[in-house]
Amino acid sequence: MKTHILAALAGGALLLTSAPVLAHAGLEKTEAPAGSTYKAVIKIGHGCDGKPTKTLRVKIPDGFYDAKPMPKPGWQLKTVTGDYARPFDNHGTEMRKGVREIVWSGGELPDEWYDEFVFRGTVGPELVAGSTIYFPTIQECGSAREAWIDVTGSDEAKNPAPALMVTEAKGGGHGHHAAAAETVPVAAGHDVQLGDLSITQPYSRATAPKAPVGGGYLTVTNAGQSDDRLVSATSPLAGKVEIHEMTMDGDVMRMRPLTDGLPLPAGASVEMKPGGTHLMLMELKQPLAEGDSVPVTLTFEKAGTVELQLPVGPMNAKGDGHGQH
């Protein structure tokens, strides 16, 4: 009898220790095709330092359109609208603004309980497969709060924002949602304008056949009156893209990732170039061949997200706006 009890207790302990722990706010479904209707379910598994969650705020990123939240019994629902970074064709009707933030408040989710907050919308048809969009989420618990707002995509992020990976558009989905003319992916080597930001002289360098990494270079000019920041980049040709900085430490050149992103001061230009700050294309899925181009999606803290092409020049290309010498 005692043996059976001990075995049952041991089994119960095993069940308790093996149960998943909901450490972060996250999405129930983490992938969706470009141009598709997506139901976002934000999972909340704990409060703020033991205090109950009383308000939840979710920011809607550029590239996600026509967001509509689901009401929750016992909670008040509020939406904040704003301009889109680019217009969206919603079944023939051009939308230039929409919901940019959703707020559920007035309820109470105890720290030891779990709940879900739901909304739906359309994943932008202009988004590149393999890119990621983020939904920064903030839990407010009276005087305390938990901010899940890190959009760097780093595995070491302590407060990662809920992330959605964009996959290839499906022919039977809502791919007919065509973006306006300025949302068409930019041809290789062309300059790009995103709000107050001008992105010029984009290029990359050819790589050796088995090289695991490549580089991306460009210049960003911030003509606005407020600072911005390049927070992340993605490319379907790389497993991940990081923003790196190379500096001299005496006679030694050192390289480090800029985990907080690249600052873009108001009224200034920042050049990303070989031997300095650059995009590091890691875990390349194929060699970068001269004459080809590398699709890249850049995400800025304020200006939003933009796609561009990095034309591939020779291995020692310095860039003159065409990826050549």
N, C-alpha and C positions, 0 to 999 in steps of 0.2 A: 504493500500500500504506500509506504514512505517513498519507495523507489519511483512509483508512478507519479506521486505528487512532485518530487524533485524534477522528474523529466518534464512534467507539464510546466513547472515554473521556468525551467531552462528554455523550453520552447517559447514561452511567452516573452522571456527576456530577449530571445533571438528576434522575435517579431518586432519588438519595440526598437531594438537597435538597428534593424535593417529597414525600418520605415523611412521613406524619403523626407528630407528636411527642406522646407520651402524657405531658402535663405534670401532670395531676391524676388522682387516683382518681375514677372515675366509673361510672355505670351504663350497661350495654350498651343497654338499652331505657329511655327516659326518660319514657314516658307509659303510663298504664294506666287503665281505666275504674273508677269507684267500684264496690265490691262484687265485683270480679273477683279470681280467683287470679292472682298475679303471680310470675314467676320473676325474682329479682334477681340480676344478674351484676355483681359489683364488679370493675372492671378495674384492675390494678396494673401500671404500666409502668416503674417505676424504684424504686430503694431510697432510702436516706436519706444524702445527700451521698456517694454512691458505695458505701455499705455495703449488704450484702444484707438484705432483709426477713426477719425470723425470727418475727414475730408480727403478726397482723392482727386488730384489734378493730372490730366494727361495732355501733353502737347502733341499736336498733329503735325507731322513733318511735311516739308515740301516733297511732292511726289505722291502724296496720298490725298485723294479728292473726295468731295461730297460725303464727308463723314457724318454719320447719324448715330447718336448714342441711344442705348436702351435704358428706359427708366428703371429704377430700383425701388421697390416698396420701402417706405420709411426714409428715403433719401430725397433731397431736393436736387434737381438737375438744372445746370446752367451751361450754356455754350458761349464761347467768345469767337467772333468772326473776324476775318482779316483778309488781306489780299494774298492771292497765290503768287508764287515766284514766276509762274508762267500760266497762261490761260489753259482751260481744260474744256474739251468738247464733250458735253454730256448729251448724247443722243441728238446732236444737231444744235444744241443750245450752248453757247460759249459761256463758261463760268470763269469769272476773274477773281472771285472771292468766295470764301466758304468758312466752315468751322476750323479754327486753328487751335482751340483748346476746349476740353470738356472737363467740367467740375461736378462731382457728386459731393454733396455736403449735407449736414444735419442728421446723419445716421450715426451709428456706433458699432464698429467691428472690434470685439474684444481681441486682445493680443493672442489668446489661445484658440481663436476661431479662424476659419478660412472662408474666403468669399471671392467672387468673380465680378468684374465690371466689364460690360460689353458695349461695343459699338461696331459699325460696319462702314465700309467705304470702298473706293476703287483704287487699286494699285496702279500708278501711272503707267500708261502704255509706252512712255518714252524711256522708262528705266531699263538699264542694261542688266541682262541675266548675270547673276553672281554678285550684284551690288546689294548693299544693305541699307535699310532705312530704320530709324530709331524713333521710339515714342517715349520721350522723357516723362517720367511719372514721379509725382511727389505725394507722399502720405503725410497728412497733418494730424497730429494727435494732441490738440490743445497747444501747449507751449513747446512741445517736441515735434520733430518731423524726421522722415526718412526720404532722401532725395535720390531717386534712381535716374541719374541724368548723364552718366558718362557715356559718350557716343564715340569713343575712340575704337571700340571693338577689341581692346586689349584683353588677353586672358587674365591679366593681373588686376583688372579694374575692380575696385572695391564696391562701387555703386553703379553697376552697368544698367543702362537704359534698356527696356524691352526692345529686342531687335527682330526685324523681319527680313529674311533673305529673299531676294527677288529671283524667280526662276524664269525659264523661257516662256514666252507667251503661247497660249494654246489657241489653235485655229478656231475652236468652237466656243471660246470664251468671249470676253467683252473687248477683244482687240480692236473692234471697230471704233472704240473711243479714240479718235485721232486727236493728237495734241495740235495746238495752233502752230503756224509756220515756224516760229522761233524755237519750238521744242524738238524739231527734227535734229538728230545727232549731227554735230558740226563736222564738216569735211576735214580730212587730215591737214594739219598745219594752219588752220584758220584760227584767228583770234576769237575770243568769246567775251561777251558782255553779260554780267549777272548783277543786276542792280547797280550799285556804285563800284563794283569790281570789274576791272578789265584783265583778262587772262591772255597773255601774248607769248609768242615764240615758244610754243610747246614742241618738244621733240624727245626722242629717246635714242639710244645707241644700240647697234647690232651686238649680239652676244655670241659667244662660242657655242658649238652644238650642244654641249652638256652643261652649260653654265646654269646654276640654280637661281641666280638673281640678275636683275637688270635695273636700269635707272630711268627716272623720268624727270624732265627739267622744263621749267616755264617761268614766266614773270607775272606777278600779280600786282596790279596798281589799284590802290584804294582811294578813289576820288571823293569819298563821302566825308562826313564830319564826325564820324564815330569809328572807333577801332573795330576790327573784325578779326577772325581767326580761322585758319584752315584746320579743321579738327580731324578729318579722316579722308581716306581715298580707297577706292576699290577698283579692280579690273578683272574681267573674266579670264584673262590670260595668266593671272597669278593667284596663288593660294591666299596670299594676303599682301597688302600694300602698307608700308609704314613711312612716316615722315622722319627722315634722318638728318642729322647735322654732323659735318666733319670739321674738326678744329685741330690746330697744332698745339701739342703739349711738349714744348721744347723742340726736339728734332723728331718727335713721334706724332704721326697723324692719328687721331682717334675719332671714332664714329659712334654716335649714340642716337637712340630714337627719341623724338620729341613727344613724349607721352601726353603732354598738355596741348599739343598742336603747334602750329606756326603762327605767331602774332602778325597781324597786318595793320600797322598803325594808319590812322586817318591821314590822307594827303601824301602817302609815301608809296614807293614801289619796293617789292621784295623779289629778288631774283633767286630762283632755285637752279643751281648749276653744278657741274662736276667739280668735286673738291670742296663743295660747300653744302648748303641745305639742298636736299633733293628728295624725290620719291624713290623708295627702295621697293622694287617689284620682286617679291620673294616667292619661292616655290613655283617658278615658272613652269607652265604646262607645255610650252614649246619654245624653241629658240626664237629670238627676235632677229628677223632677217632684214637687211637693208632694203628699203623700198616699201616695206610693209608699214602698218600703223598699229598702235596699241590703244584700244578703247579704255578710257579712264573716267570714273565718276568721282568728282570732288565734292565734299560736304563742308560748308562754311558755317560758323556759329550763328551768324545773323543773315547772311545773304541767301543761304539755302544750298541747294544741290544743283550741279551742272555736269553735263557730259561733254567730253572733248576727245579728240584723237591726238596721239603723240606719234608723228611720223618718225620712222626709224631711219637714222642716218648711219654712216660708217662707225666703226668701233671707237674712233677718236673724234667723233663729231663734237663741235663746240656750239652749234646752233646759231643760225642767222634768221630764224623765223621759218626755216624750211627743214630743219634737222640736218643740214649739211654744214661744211666748213664755212 
